[in-house]
Amino acid sequence: MNGMNDTGVVAGPASGQTSHTHRLRGLAGTGFIATLAAMVATTLAAALAQALGVDFEVPDGGEAIPLSGFAVVTGFFSVVGIVIAVALLRWSARPAERFAWTAVSLTVISLIPPLLSGANTATTTALLGLHLVPATVMIPTLARSLRTRTD
């Protein structure tokens, strides 16, 4: 809503709100593009590992993890990362730094299940590597995007 200030000049909508919304949307857009890249990279890496003989069979269920499973899980947790980044942009004084620490910590925690899965060495090693592939795409991209939106 436009209003008149004390000097008689008509003021437009609050630019802070528009700027804030633009920053959040820009971060989300960058995050979704990075998510697609992480999904493709992880799925291709899993396909390469499969071609090299990794069976991705986890003893717990006895079934092999399908390639589509890597894409879905990567997409889901990448979106979780975007939500964390957006929340930090909104409520943190130092969002890029806090995001990097949070994301790296969560990535390290994500390495525990493959180690405890009881899968063979090739599968365990491949799963550990496949946890790092999307992290190397998402963490720097979102941290850089947060930095450019807070400067």
N, C-alpha and C positions, 0 to 999 in steps of 0.2 A: 504494500500500500504506500503510495506517495504521500508525503507530508511537507509542510513548510517549516523550515527552521527559523531561528531568531533573525537571520539576516534577510529573510524573504526569498531565499533560494530554495527551489523545489528539490528535495532529496529523493533518490530512487530507493529501491528495496535495499535492505541491509546487505552490503557487499560481503560481510563476514560469513553470513549463512550460505550465500551462493558459492563463495570461495571454498568453504568447508565441504559442502556437498560435492563440488567439483573434485576436490582432493580425494575424497573417499571413493567416488566413482572411478577416478583415474587409477587409484591403487587397485581397486577390484578388477578393473579391465586388464591391467598389467598382470595381475595375479592369475586371471583366467587364461590368458595367453600362455603364461608360464606353466600353468597346470596342463594344458594340452601338450606343450613341449615335453614336460616331465613324463606324461603318460606315454607318449610315443617313444621317448628315449628308454624308459624302463621296459616297455613291451619289446622293443627291438633288442635290448640287452638280454632279456629273458629268452627270446627266440634264438639269439646267438648262443647262449649257454646251453639251451636245449639241443641245438645243432652240434654242439661240441660234446654231447653225451650226458648232460645233467638231466636227471629224471624228475626233479622237483617233487618227489614222493615223500610225504611226511608220514612217519609211522603212526601217528595218532589216529588219523582217519584212513590211512592206507591208500588214499587216492592222490594222484598227481595234481599239483596246482595248475590250472589251465592258464594259457597266456592272457585270456580276457580277464582273469582274476587279478593279474598284475596291474592291468590298466585301471580296473575299477577301484582297487585299494589305493593305488597311487592318486587317482582323481579325488577320492574321498578325503584322504589325509592332506592333500594339497589344498583343498577347499577349507579344511580346518585351519591350515596355516594362513590362508587369506583372511579368515574370520579373526584370527589372533592379531594379524597385522592391522586390520581395520580398527579393531578395538584399541590397540596400542596407539594408533594414529589419533584416535579420538580422545583417549584418556591419559596418555603418557607424555611427560615432558621430553623424554628421549626415546621415541618409539623405535628408531632403527637399531639402537644399541640393545634395547630390551628385547626386541624381536630376535636379533641374532643370538643372544644368549638363550632365550627360550627355545628357539628352533633347534639349535645345536644340542641343547640338553635333551629335548624330546627325541632327536635323532639317535643320540647315544642310548637312551632308554629303549628305543625301538630295536636295537641290535641284540637285546637280551633274548627275546623269544626264539630267533633262529638258533641260538646257542643251546637252548633248552629243548628244542624240538625232537631231538633224537634222530634226525635225518643223517644220511651219510655225509662224509666230509665234502664231497663235491657240491651237494645240494646246500649244505650249511654255508659254505664259502660263497656260493652264488647268491644265496638269499642275503647274506651280509652286504655283498656288493650292490645288490639291487635295492637295498635300503639307502645306500649312499648316492645312487644315481639321481633320484628325484630331489634329494637334499642339495646336491650340487647345482641343480637348476633353480629350485624354489628359493632357497635361503638367500643367495646373493641377489637374485632378481628383486625379491620383496624388500630386502634391506636397502638396496640402492634406491628403489622406488620410494621407500619411506624417507630416506635422506633427502631426496629431491623435493619432496612435498613438505618438508619441515624447515628447509633453508629459507 
